[in-house]
């Protein structure tokens, strides 16, 4: 008898969760912007109308917006008996890359945000732009955009470029020192260290800032031998001339 009751209840639940009495009729989509917004809203609304508030299928919603690279994720809530709220989490463009002569914005995970304008404040990184499936595929390209994604919002507009050398990445700042960044590990901690030194009067006038060990950032000056600060499209200075002078060395610890 108990088995029969359980089977009856189970069957009743399976019927109820897909029943018209709990069908999704009202859909609210938030968090979208830009030229794709109407199409994204329509795709999500159509997909949601095939669901009920007791049987939400997030994978079906994500599939519906898969043609739109700007969509990073979705947050779904139901409003019983007929409502569904979908919050769209958009990718944040952290830089631009050149693809076939056009500037294409790119997210921190390497997703190419095709169809979106690349704002003038986005740095165009001179990095390998090979891509597949709508994402950067080169190791250096992925590393560079990940570093840009870790940068504080207030510093991103000052980045002029990222170079790769024997000791890792170098980040060129507009009207600021060259950042010796090293590899992409602990990128957020390195940017925090850089921001603290840049805001410290003791680091004023530095030609370079080494944040490869973020707990011990080092600010200093290049030897006065006429070498140029590296920028995209120009040769790097002789590594032998990059040691700081005794007078120009500044160590900032614990900041």
Secondary structure, 3 states (H helix, E strand, C coil): CHHHHHHHHHHHHHHHHCCHHHECCEEEEECCCCCCHHHHHHHHHHHHCCCECCECCHHHHHHHCCCCCCEEEEEEEEECCCEEEEEEEECCEEEEEEECCEEEEEECCCEECCCCCCCCCCCEECCCCCEECCEECCHHHHHHHHHHHHCCHHHHCCEEEEEEECCEEEEEECCCCEEEEECCCCHHHHHHHHHHHHCCHHHCCCCEEECCCHHHCEEECCCCCCCCCCCCCCCCCCHHHCCCCCCCCEECCCC
